[in-house]
Amino acid sequence: MSLKKLHVKKGDTVLVLSGKDKGKQGKVVQALPKKDKVVIEGVNKIKRHTKPSQSAPQGGIISKEAPMAAAKVMVVCPACSKATRIAKKEVNGKMLRACKKCGEIIDQAK
């Protein structure tokens, strides 16, 4: 089974293209390439009913973000603040991600 590469990375700001949260922006908290899904901060919230346990003696209803399909999100360029596709640019012998609209490099400095 080949692993599909996602167009988004952890820490990217993305725009939701479809579904109940269409138009919302958020930061990618977790990328799940095996499932082709991403978890986005404050988007696709679900309610989880939990039993009382040692760590949560009260139990109750917890609200958390659920994974959503990576195809439903688009990267937002930090330079031009528009949702864009990803281009590949070679800079100093390294292939980096760039904005298709303005040409700016998207990769975060590590």
VMD Tcl script that draws the C-alpha trace (Angstrom):
set ca {
  {0.00 0.00 0.00}
  {1.54 3.30 -1.07}
  {1.22 6.28 1.21}
  {-0.50 9.27 -0.41}
  {1.26 12.55 0.23}
  {-0.94 15.32 1.62}
  {-0.84 18.87 0.23}
  {-1.12 20.28 3.77}
  {1.24 20.03 6.72}
  {0.85 20.43 10.46}
  {0.85 24.16 11.27}
  {-0.59 25.30 7.90}
  {-3.55 27.69 7.91}
  {-6.30 26.21 5.73}
  {-9.72 27.18 4.38}
  {-12.59 24.64 4.45}
  {-14.11 24.29 0.96}
  {-17.22 22.19 1.69}
  {-19.37 20.72 4.43}
  {-21.00 22.20 7.51}
  {-17.96 24.38 8.26}
  {-17.55 25.78 4.72}
  {-15.66 29.09 4.69}
  {-14.02 28.65 8.10}
  {-10.26 28.99 8.52}
  {-8.09 27.18 11.02}
  {-4.66 25.77 11.73}
  {-3.86 22.11 10.99}
  {-3.32 20.41 14.36}
  {-2.68 16.91 13.00}
  {-2.17 15.38 9.55}
  {-3.17 11.75 9.00}
  {-1.72 10.70 5.60}
  {-2.69 7.01 5.99}
  {-6.36 7.99 6.23}
  {-6.03 11.03 3.91}
  {-7.48 13.26 6.66}
  {-6.54 16.35 8.69}
  {-7.61 17.70 12.10}
  {-8.18 21.48 12.09}
  {-8.32 23.73 15.15}
  {-11.91 24.85 15.89}
  {-13.42 23.14 12.80}
  {-15.59 19.98 12.48}
  {-16.44 19.88 16.20}
  {-18.18 16.76 17.54}
  {-19.62 15.84 20.93}
  {-18.13 12.76 22.59}
  {-20.05 11.13 25.46}
  {-17.53 9.76 27.96}
  {-17.97 7.34 30.83}
  {-16.63 8.28 34.27}
  {-13.02 7.09 34.59}
  {-10.01 7.56 36.88}
  {-8.77 10.55 34.86}
  {-12.28 12.06 34.41}
  {-14.30 10.97 37.45}
  {-17.32 13.07 36.40}
  {-17.59 11.77 32.82}
  {-19.91 13.82 30.62}
  {-19.99 15.32 27.15}
  {-16.71 16.51 25.63}
  {-16.52 18.68 22.50}
  {-13.52 18.04 20.25}
  {-12.31 18.34 16.64}
  {-12.81 15.32 14.39}
  {-10.64 14.49 11.36}
  {-11.95 15.66 7.98}
  {-10.98 14.78 4.41}
  {-7.83 16.56 3.26}
  {-9.46 17.15 -0.15}
  {-12.00 19.49 1.51}
  {-9.34 22.01 2.56}
  {-7.09 24.45 0.71}
  {-3.90 26.10 1.99}
  {-4.10 29.83 2.75}
  {-0.99 31.76 1.62}
  {0.50 33.76 4.53}
  {1.70 36.51 2.14}
  {-1.44 37.25 0.07}
  {-4.01 35.73 2.52}
  {-5.81 33.86 -0.28}
  {-6.68 30.17 -0.57}
  {-4.30 28.70 -3.12}
  {-2.95 25.53 -4.65}
  {0.66 24.52 -4.04}
  {3.50 25.01 -6.52}
  {7.00 23.57 -6.13}
  {9.99 25.96 -6.32}
  {13.68 25.19 -6.12}
  {15.54 27.46 -3.70}
  {19.22 26.77 -2.90}
  {18.90 23.19 -4.18}
  {15.80 22.47 -2.04}
  {12.28 22.00 -3.38}
  {9.94 24.22 -1.35}
  {6.18 24.81 -1.42}
  {5.07 28.09 -2.97}
  {1.80 29.98 -3.58}
  {0.38 29.58 -7.11}
  {-1.14 33.09 -6.95}
  {1.68 35.32 -5.66}
  {4.71 33.01 -5.90}
  {5.77 33.46 -2.25}
  {7.32 30.53 -0.34}
  {4.81 28.89 2.02}
  {7.10 26.55 3.99}
  {7.63 27.54 7.61}
  {11.21 28.28 8.74}
  {12.42 25.34 10.78}
}
mol new
graphics top color blue
foreach p $ca { graphics top sphere $p radius 0.5 }
foreach p [lrange $ca 0 end-1] q [lrange $ca 1 end] { graphics top cylinder $p $q radius 0.2 }
display resetview
